[in-house]
């Protein structure tokens, strides 16, 4: 019943920006940390960003995206966002949303981000 649905990906030129969204259903995300991962073809899934639970979420970022990506959450909308700016070809990947509960990890199906000229 828990479902995460990512959206907002697409084709963008280097230097461009996108806003990714992850809307949750079947779970109230308020008290859970939310995370974004990405996976490029032939590579392992890697951590991108996280925001802690609660109303005043504290962000954490992979070194490769610090200063370019911003994670945020809107608990009223049961949604987490990832603003991705100054995009590089190496940012090309499927971006996945994740919630880790005491018993399970929940993942969305991902949204494709392609950075290319």
Order of alpha helices (4+ residues) and beta strands (2+ residues): beta-beta-beta-beta-beta-beta-beta-beta-beta-beta-beta
